[in-house]
């Protein structure tokens, strides 16, 4: 049976990511023997359930989430090859503002493989810490933000000002005593 990778995007406004993670993962234990992998990323806005399984299991998970009362907003077929063709900057901004960092990572990784440009690498370094936060790895996230800031690329390309983004991360997250890590930073001011 062929295995497919899918991300279930579940609306979960005003949830508590720490307490929600264990409860959510435990509720899906009935599928664990049928999954090749399962990764859960949570913030205040949504839950991302990233799984690889056969099509029948994926359908069962979708029905099960509905039965548990979760509001399934979207199912993203990660294996779909052409999902990032077109206006990637618009998709980048849209996904970033929705806190869907893993999808951004996948999109940028494809662009980086195609063009081998440090511009995409530095943007990947920007989103990785947010993914770590959604996975509950706060210390790793802060290390990742430092890696992003220290990466020796500060150019402006396609209207995205990397130097501005680095300054924004420093101000909004690293030097803020109580940063609101689960709300996406507003990167629009760094985009022309």
URFENTA-V228467 format. One record per residue. SS is DSSP state (2 for helix, 1 for strand, 0 for the rest). Layout:
# URFENTA-V228467
ss=[SS & SS]
This chain:
# URFENTA-V228467
ss=[0 & 0 & 0 & 1 & 1 & 1 & 1 & 1 & 1 & 1 & 1 & 0 & 0 & 0 & 0 & 0 & 2 & 2 & 2 & 2 & 2 & 2 & 2 & 2 & 2 & 2 & 2 & 0 & 2 & 2 & 2 & 2 & 2 & 2 & 0 & 0 & 1 & 1 & 1 & 1 & 1 & 1 & 0 & 0 & 0 & 1 & 1 & 1 & 1 & 1 & 1 & 1 & 1 & 0 & 2 & 2 & 2 & 2 & 2 & 2 & 2 & 2 & 2 & 2 & 2 & 2 & 2 & 0 & 0 & 0 & 1 & 1 & 1 & 1 & 1 & 1 & 1 & 0 & 0 & 0 & 0 & 0 & 0 & 0 & 0 & 0 & 0 & 2 & 2 & 2 & 2 & 2 & 2 & 2 & 2 & 2 & 2 & 0 & 0 & 0 & 2 & 2 & 2 & 2 & 2 & 2 & 2 & 2 & 2 & 2 & 2 & 2 & 2 & 2 & 2 & 0 & 0 & 2 & 2 & 2 & 2 & 2 & 2 & 2 & 2 & 2 & 2 & 2 & 2 & 2 & 2 & 2 & 2 & 2 & 0 & 0 & 0 & 2 & 2 & 2 & 2 & 2 & 2 & 2 & 2 & 2 & 2 & 2 & 2 & 2 & 0 & 0 & 0 & 0 & 0 & 1 & 1 & 0 & 0 & 1 & 1 & 2 & 2 & 2 & 2 & 2 & 2 & 2 & 2 & 2 & 2 & 2 & 2 & 2 & 0 & 0 & 0 & 0 & 0 & 0 & 0 & 0 & 0 & 0 & 0 & 0 & 2 & 2 & 2 & 2 & 1 & 0]
